[in-house]
Amino acid sequence: MDTEHFVIRRAEPGDCRALASLAGQLGYPMQTSEIERQLSSMAKEGGQAVFVAELPGHGIVGWIHMMPRQLLYSPRLAEIGGLVVDASHRRKGVGRALIHAGEQWAKGHGYSRIVVRSNAVRKEAHDFYPSLGYDSVKTQKVYRKELKGQQRAARRHGKLRT
């Protein structure tokens, strides 16, 4: 398959079921309603983009999420928030086409650098990104803490301003 057989376009609200299914393949199971809320929120806030690869007769076979990243100690850059191609359509140019769309979006928004984070278990991704000119620049651990109910408690104690 080459890029002439599928179309890369912006994600639309009607794509949410497919986006959720693909998020599950990426390892992040999501309900369609959750994806709908996220996509709607991104559209309202602006500044981010989700592109899909649509293959006639198969529907959406991949997506990429592009987002801005601004850190105190670094110039503004674009980040790939997620990239996934349906397992049955990998190694056919879909991922490359999605990356190209993301890079064009980044250039069009004045970014001169893109970063992507890839889980250590994603061995195929560790070959894929360098093949497109991405350099591995850091190995790190990611820590997470769930803050259920923390905002309400902080507001009650006057520690959180909104």
DRENPA-3360 file (N, C-alpha, C; in nm, 2 decimals, always signed):
BEGIN
1 = MDTEHFVI = +0.08/-0.12/+0.00/+0.00/+0.00/+0.00/+0.09/+0.12/+0.00 ~ +0.05/+0.22/-0.07/+0.12/+0.35/-0.06/+0.02/+0.46/-0.02 ~ +0.07/+0.58/+0.00/-0.01/+0.68/+0.05/-0.13/+0.73/-0.04 ~ -0.13/+0.68/-0.17/-0.23/+0.72/-0.26/-0.36/+0.64/-0.23 ~ -0.35/+0.54/-0.15/-0.47/+0.46/-0.12/-0.55/+0.50/+0.01 ~ -0.49/+0.59/+0.08/-0.56/+0.64/+0.20/-0.55/+0.79/+0.21 ~ -0.64/+0.85/+0.29/-0.65/+0.99/+0.30/-0.61/+1.03/+0.44 ~ -0.53/+1.13/+0.46/-0.49/+1.19/+0.59/-0.58/+1.31/+0.60;
9 = RRAEPGDC = -0.65/+1.32/+0.71/-0.74/+1.44/+0.73/-0.75/+1.46/+0.88 ~ -0.80/+1.58/+0.92/-0.83/+1.61/+1.06/-0.94/+1.52/+1.11 ~ -0.93/+1.48/+1.24/-1.03/+1.40/+1.30/-1.16/+1.48/+1.32 ~ -1.27/+1.41/+1.31/-1.40/+1.47/+1.32/-1.48/+1.40/+1.43 ~ -1.58/+1.46/+1.48/-1.66/+1.40/+1.59/-1.71/+1.26/+1.55 ~ -1.74/+1.23/+1.43/-1.79/+1.10/+1.39/-1.69/+0.99/+1.39 ~ -1.56/+1.03/+1.41/-1.45/+0.93/+1.41/-1.42/+0.87/+1.55 ~ -1.49/+0.92/+1.65/-1.46/+0.88/+1.79/-1.46/+0.73/+1.82;
17 = RALASLAG = -1.55/+0.66/+1.76/-1.55/+0.52/+1.79/-1.42/+0.45/+1.74 ~ -1.38/+0.49/+1.62/-1.26/+0.43/+1.56/-1.13/+0.48/+1.64 ~ -1.13/+0.61/+1.68/-1.02/+0.66/+1.76/-1.01/+0.59/+1.90 ~ -1.13/+0.56/+1.96/-1.12/+0.48/+2.08/-1.07/+0.34/+2.07 ~ -1.12/+0.28/+1.96/-1.07/+0.14/+1.93/-0.92/+0.14/+1.91 ~ -0.87/+0.23/+1.84/-0.72/+0.24/+1.81/-0.65/+0.28/+1.94 ~ -0.70/+0.36/+2.03/-0.64/+0.39/+2.15/-0.62/+0.27/+2.24 ~ -0.72/+0.18/+2.23/-0.71/+0.05/+2.29/-0.59/-0.03/+2.24;
25 = QLGYPMQT = -0.57/-0.03/+2.11/-0.45/-0.10/+2.05/-0.32/-0.04/+2.10 ~ -0.33/+0.09/+2.13/-0.21/+0.16/+2.18/-0.18/+0.13/+2.33 ~ -0.28/+0.06/+2.39/-0.27/+0.03/+2.53/-0.34/+0.12/+2.63 ~ -0.42/+0.21/+2.57/-0.50/+0.30/+2.65/-0.65/+0.28/+2.62 ~ -0.71/+0.18/+2.68/-0.86/+0.16/+2.65/-0.94/+0.28/+2.69 ~ -1.02/+0.33/+2.59/-1.11/+0.44/+2.61/-1.25/+0.41/+2.56 ~ -1.34/+0.47/+2.63/-1.48/+0.46/+2.58/-1.50/+0.57/+2.47 ~ -1.59/+0.54/+2.38/-1.61/+0.64/+2.27/-1.65/+0.77/+2.33;
33 = SEIERQLS = -1.73/+0.77/+2.44/-1.78/+0.90/+2.50/-1.66/+0.98/+2.56 ~ -1.56/+0.91/+2.61/-1.44/+0.98/+2.66/-1.36/+1.04/+2.55 ~ -1.35/+0.97/+2.44/-1.28/+1.03/+2.32/-1.36/+1.15/+2.27 ~ -1.49/+1.14/+2.27/-1.57/+1.25/+2.22/-1.55/+1.38/+2.31 ~ -1.54/+1.36/+2.44/-1.52/+1.47/+2.53/-1.38/+1.53/+2.51 ~ -1.28/+1.44/+2.49/-1.14/+1.49/+2.47/-1.13/+1.57/+2.34 ~ -1.18/+1.51/+2.23/-1.17/+1.58/+2.10/-1.25/+1.71/+2.10 ~ -1.36/+1.71/+2.17/-1.44/+1.84/+2.18/-1.36/+1.94/+2.26;
41 = SMAKEGGQ = -1.30/+1.90/+2.37/-1.22/+1.99/+2.45/-1.11/+2.05/+2.37 ~ -1.04/+1.96/+2.30/-0.92/+2.00/+2.22/-0.97/+2.11/+2.11 ~ -1.08/+2.08/+2.05/-1.13/+2.17/+1.95/-1.16/+2.31/+2.01 ~ -1.22/+2.31/+2.13/-1.25/+2.44/+2.19/-1.13/+2.52/+2.23 ~ -1.03/+2.44/+2.29/-0.91/+2.51/+2.34/-0.82/+2.55/+2.22 ~ -0.82/+2.47/+2.11/-0.73/+2.50/+2.00/-0.59/+2.47/+2.03 ~ -0.50/+2.48/+1.93/-0.36/+2.46/+1.95/-0.32/+2.32/+1.94 ~ -0.41/+2.22/+1.93/-0.37/+2.08/+1.91/-0.44/+2.03/+1.79;
49 = AVFVAELP = -0.39/+1.92/+1.74/-0.45/+1.86/+1.62/-0.44/+1.71/+1.63 ~ -0.55/+1.65/+1.58/-0.56/+1.50/+1.56/-0.58/+1.47/+1.42 ~ -0.50/+1.40/+1.36/-0.51/+1.36/+1.22/-0.54/+1.21/+1.21 ~ -0.62/+1.17/+1.12/-0.66/+1.03/+1.10/-0.61/+0.99/+0.96 ~ -0.59/+0.86/+0.95/-0.56/+0.79/+0.81/-0.69/+0.71/+0.79 ~ -0.75/+0.74/+0.68/-0.88/+0.68/+0.64/-0.85/+0.60/+0.51 ~ -0.89/+0.47/+0.51/-0.87/+0.38/+0.40/-1.00/+0.34/+0.35 ~ -1.04/+0.37/+0.22/-1.17/+0.33/+0.17/-1.19/+0.18/+0.19;
57 = GHGIVGWI = -1.31/+0.15/+0.24/-1.35/+0.02/+0.26/-1.31/-0.04/+0.40 ~ -1.22/+0.04/+0.47/-1.17/-0.01/+0.60/-1.19/+0.10/+0.71 ~ -1.22/+0.22/+0.67/-1.24/+0.32/+0.77/-1.11/+0.38/+0.82 ~ -1.11/+0.42/+0.94/-0.99/+0.48/+1.00/-0.90/+0.37/+1.04 ~ -0.77/+0.38/+1.00/-0.67/+0.28/+1.03/-0.56/+0.34/+1.11 ~ -0.56/+0.46/+1.15/-0.46/+0.52/+1.23/-0.49/+0.66/+1.27 ~ -0.42/+0.71/+1.37/-0.43/+0.85/+1.41/-0.30/+0.90/+1.47 ~ -0.28/+1.03/+1.47/-0.17/+1.10/+1.54/-0.23/+1.22/+1.61;
65 = HMMPRQLL = -0.18/+1.24/+1.73/-0.22/+1.36/+1.81/-0.10/+1.45/+1.82 ~ -0.11/+1.57/+1.78/+0.00/+1.67/+1.79/-0.04/+1.77/+1.89 ~ +0.06/+1.81/+1.97/+0.03/+1.91/+2.08/+0.15/+2.00/+2.10 ~ +0.12/+2.13/+2.14/+0.23/+2.21/+2.18/+0.29/+2.18/+2.31 ~ +0.42/+2.21/+2.33/+0.49/+2.18/+2.45/+0.57/+2.30/+2.48 ~ +0.55/+2.37/+2.59/+0.63/+2.48/+2.63/+0.69/+2.46/+2.77 ~ +0.82/+2.46/+2.78/+0.88/+2.44/+2.91/+0.96/+2.57/+2.94 ~ +0.98/+2.59/+3.07/+1.06/+2.71/+3.11/+1.20/+2.71/+3.06;
73 = YSPRLAEI = +1.26/+2.59/+3.05/+1.40/+2.57/+3.02/+1.43/+2.53/+2.87 ~ +1.33/+2.54/+2.79/+1.34/+2.49/+2.65/+1.26/+2.58/+2.56 ~ +1.30/+2.59/+2.43/+1.22/+2.66/+2.33/+1.09/+2.58/+2.31 ~ +0.98/+2.65/+2.27/+0.86/+2.59/+2.23/+0.88/+2.48/+2.13 ~ +0.81/+2.37/+2.15/+0.82/+2.26/+2.05/+0.69/+2.19/+2.04 ~ +0.68/+2.11/+1.94/+0.56/+2.03/+1.92/+0.59/+1.89/+1.97 ~ +0.49/+1.82/+2.02/+0.50/+1.68/+2.07/+0.40/+1.59/+2.01 ~ +0.44/+1.47/+1.98/+0.35/+1.37/+1.93/+0.29/+1.31/+2.06;
81 = GGLVVDAS = +0.16/+1.34/+2.08/+0.10/+1.29/+2.20/+0.06/+1.14/+2.19 ~ +0.04/+1.10/+2.07/+0.01/+0.96/+2.04/+0.01/+0.93/+1.90 ~ +0.05/+0.81/+1.86/+0.05/+0.77/+1.72/+0.02/+0.62/+1.72 ~ -0.08/+0.58/+1.65/-0.12/+0.44/+1.64/-0.17/+0.41/+1.50 ~ -0.13/+0.29/+1.45/-0.19/+0.24/+1.33/-0.24/+0.10/+1.36 ~ -0.36/+0.07/+1.30/-0.43/-0.06/+1.33/-0.33/-0.17/+1.30 ~ -0.33/-0.27/+1.38/-0.23/-0.38/+1.37/-0.23/-0.45/+1.23 ~ -0.35/-0.45/+1.17/-0.36/-0.52/+1.03/-0.31/-0.42/+0.92;
89 = HRRKGVGR = -0.28/-0.30/+0.95/-0.23/-0.21/+0.85/-0.09/-0.15/+0.87 ~ -0.02/-0.21/+0.96/+0.11/-0.16/+0.99/+0.21/-0.20/+0.88 ~ +0.32/-0.12/+0.88/+0.43/-0.15/+0.78/+0.38/-0.13/+0.63 ~ +0.28/-0.04/+0.62/+0.23/-0.01/+0.48/+0.23/+0.14/+0.45 ~ +0.30/+0.22/+0.53/+0.32/+0.36/+0.50/+0.22/+0.45/+0.57 ~ +0.13/+0.39/+0.65/+0.03/+0.48/+0.72/+0.09/+0.56/+0.83 ~ +0.18/+0.50/+0.91/+0.25/+0.57/+1.01/+0.33/+0.68/+0.96 ~ +0.41/+0.65/+0.85/+0.49/+0.76/+0.79/+0.41/+0.87/+0.74;
97 = ALIHAGEQ = +0.29/+0.84/+0.68/+0.21/+0.95/+0.63/+0.15/+1.03/+0.75 ~ +0.12/+0.97/+0.86/+0.07/+1.04/+0.97/+0.18/+1.13/+1.03 ~ +0.30/+1.08/+1.04/+0.41/+1.16/+1.09/+0.43/+1.28/+1.00 ~ +0.43/+1.26/+0.87/+0.44/+1.37/+0.78/+0.34/+1.48/+0.80 ~ +0.21/+1.43/+0.82/+0.10/+1.53/+0.85/+0.13/+1.61/+0.98 ~ +0.18/+1.54/+1.08/+0.21/+1.60/+1.21/+0.33/+1.70/+1.19 ~ +0.43/+1.66/+1.11/+0.54/+1.75/+1.09/+0.50/+1.88/+1.01 ~ +0.41/+1.86/+0.92/+0.36/+1.98/+0.84/+0.28/+2.07/+0.93;
105 = WAKGHGYS = +0.20/+2.01/+1.02/+0.12/+2.09/+1.12/+0.22/+2.17/+1.21 ~ +0.32/+2.10/+1.26/+0.42/+2.17/+1.34/+0.49/+2.28/+1.27 ~ +0.54/+2.26/+1.15/+0.60/+2.36/+1.07/+0.50/+2.48/+1.05 ~ +0.38/+2.45/+1.02/+0.28/+2.55/+0.99/+0.25/+2.64/+1.12 ~ +0.28/+2.58/+1.23/+0.25/+2.66/+1.36/+0.38/+2.71/+1.42 ~ +0.49/+2.71/+1.34/+0.61/+2.78/+1.38/+0.70/+2.70/+1.47 ~ +0.68/+2.57/+1.48/+0.77/+2.49/+1.57/+0.88/+2.44/+1.48 ~ +1.00/+2.44/+1.54/+1.12/+2.39/+1.48/+1.17/+2.26/+1.53;
113 = RIVVRSNA = +1.10/+2.20/+1.62/+1.14/+2.08/+1.68/+1.01/+2.00/+1.72 ~ +1.02/+1.87/+1.71/+0.92/+1.77/+1.75/+0.98/+1.67/+1.84 ~ +0.91/+1.64/+1.95/+0.96/+1.53/+2.03/+0.85/+1.42/+2.04 ~ +0.89/+1.30/+2.07/+0.79/+1.20/+2.09/+0.85/+1.11/+2.20 ~ +0.76/+1.06/+2.29/+0.80/+0.97/+2.39/+0.75/+0.83/+2.36 ~ +0.83/+0.73/+2.38/+0.79/+0.60/+2.34/+0.82/+0.50/+2.45 ~ +0.72/+0.43/+2.49/+0.73/+0.33/+2.60/+0.84/+0.23/+2.57 ~ +0.92/+0.20/+2.67/+1.03/+0.10/+2.65/+0.99/-0.03/+2.59;
121 = VRKEAHDF = +0.86/-0.07/+2.61/+0.82/-0.20/+2.55/+0.78/-0.19/+2.40 ~ +0.78/-0.07/+2.34/+0.74/-0.06/+2.20/+0.86/-0.07/+2.11 ~ +0.91/-0.19/+2.10/+1.03/-0.22/+2.02/+1.02/-0.17/+1.88 ~ +0.91/-0.19/+1.81/+0.89/-0.15/+1.67/+0.90/+0.00/+1.66 ~ +0.85/+0.07/+1.76/+0.86/+0.22/+1.75/+1.00/+0.26/+1.76 ~ +1.08/+0.19/+1.84/+1.22/+0.23/+1.85/+1.31/+0.21/+1.73 ~ +1.25/+0.14/+1.63/+1.31/+0.13/+1.50/+1.25/+0.23/+1.40 ~ +1.12/+0.25/+1.42/+1.04/+0.33/+1.33/+1.08/+0.48/+1.34;
129 = YPSLGYDS = +1.09/+0.54/+1.46/+1.12/+0.68/+1.47/+1.26/+0.72/+1.41 ~ +1.36/+0.64/+1.45/+1.49/+0.67/+1.39/+1.49/+0.66/+1.23 ~ +1.41/+0.57/+1.18/+1.41/+0.56/+1.03/+1.35/+0.69/+0.97 ~ +1.29/+0.77/+1.05/+1.23/+0.90/+1.00/+1.31/+1.02/+1.04 ~ +1.43/+0.99/+1.09/+1.52/+1.10/+1.13/+1.51/+1.15/+1.28 ~ +1.43/+1.08/+1.36/+1.42/+1.11/+1.50/+1.54/+1.05/+1.58 ~ +1.60/+1.13/+1.66/+1.71/+1.09/+1.74/+1.67/+1.05/+1.88 ~ +1.72/+0.95/+1.94/+1.69/+0.91/+2.08/+1.78/+1.01/+2.16;
137 = VKTQKVYR = +1.72/+1.09/+2.25/+1.80/+1.18/+2.33/+1.79/+1.16/+2.48 ~ +1.70/+1.08/+2.53/+1.69/+1.06/+2.67/+1.62/+0.93/+2.71 ~ +1.66/+0.87/+2.82/+1.60/+0.76/+2.88/+1.55/+0.81/+3.01 ~ +1.42/+0.79/+3.04/+1.37/+0.84/+3.17/+1.26/+0.75/+3.22 ~ +1.23/+0.77/+3.35/+1.11/+0.70/+3.41/+1.00/+0.81/+3.42 ~ +0.88/+0.76/+3.41/+0.76/+0.85/+3.43/+0.69/+0.81/+3.55 ~ +0.67/+0.90/+3.64/+0.59/+0.88/+3.76/+0.46/+0.94/+3.75 ~ +0.36/+0.88/+3.82/+0.22/+0.93/+3.81/+0.16/+0.92/+3.95;
145 = KELKGQQR = +0.08/+1.01/+3.99/+0.00/+1.01/+4.11/-0.14/+1.05/+4.07 ~ -0.24/+0.97/+4.11/-0.38/+1.00/+4.08/-0.43/+1.10/+4.19 ~ -0.49/+1.21/+4.15/-0.54/+1.31/+4.25/-0.69/+1.31/+4.27 ~ -0.75/+1.20/+4.28/-0.89/+1.20/+4.30/-0.93/+1.28/+4.42 ~ -1.02/+1.37/+4.40/-1.07/+1.45/+4.52/-0.97/+1.56/+4.57 ~ -0.85/+1.56/+4.51/-0.75/+1.66/+4.56/-0.79/+1.80/+4.53 ~ -0.85/+1.83/+4.42/-0.88/+1.97/+4.39/-0.99/+2.02/+4.48 ~ -1.09/+1.94/+4.51/-1.19/+1.99/+4.61/-1.13/+2.02/+4.75;
153 = AARRHGKL = -1.04/+1.93/+4.79/-0.98/+1.95/+4.92/-0.89/+2.07/+4.92 ~ -0.82/+2.09/+4.82/-0.73/+2.21/+4.81/-0.81/+2.34/+4.81 ~ -0.92/+2.34/+4.74/-1.01/+2.46/+4.74/-1.06/+2.49/+4.87 ~ -1.11/+2.38/+4.95/-1.16/+2.40/+5.08/-1.06/+2.46/+5.17 ~ -0.93/+2.43/+5.15/-0.83/+2.48/+5.24/-0.76/+2.60/+5.19 ~ -0.82/+2.66/+5.08/-0.77/+2.78/+5.02/-0.63/+2.77/+4.96 ~ -0.59/+2.65/+4.91/-0.46/+2.64/+4.85/-0.46/+2.63/+4.70 ~ -0.58/+2.63/+4.64/-0.59/+2.62/+4.50/-0.68/+2.74/+4.44;
161 = RT = -0.62/+2.81/+4.36/-0.69/+2.92/+4.29/-0.73/+2.88/+4.15 ~ -0.85/+2.90/+4.11/-0.89/+2.87/+3.97/-0.94/+2.99/+3.90;
% end
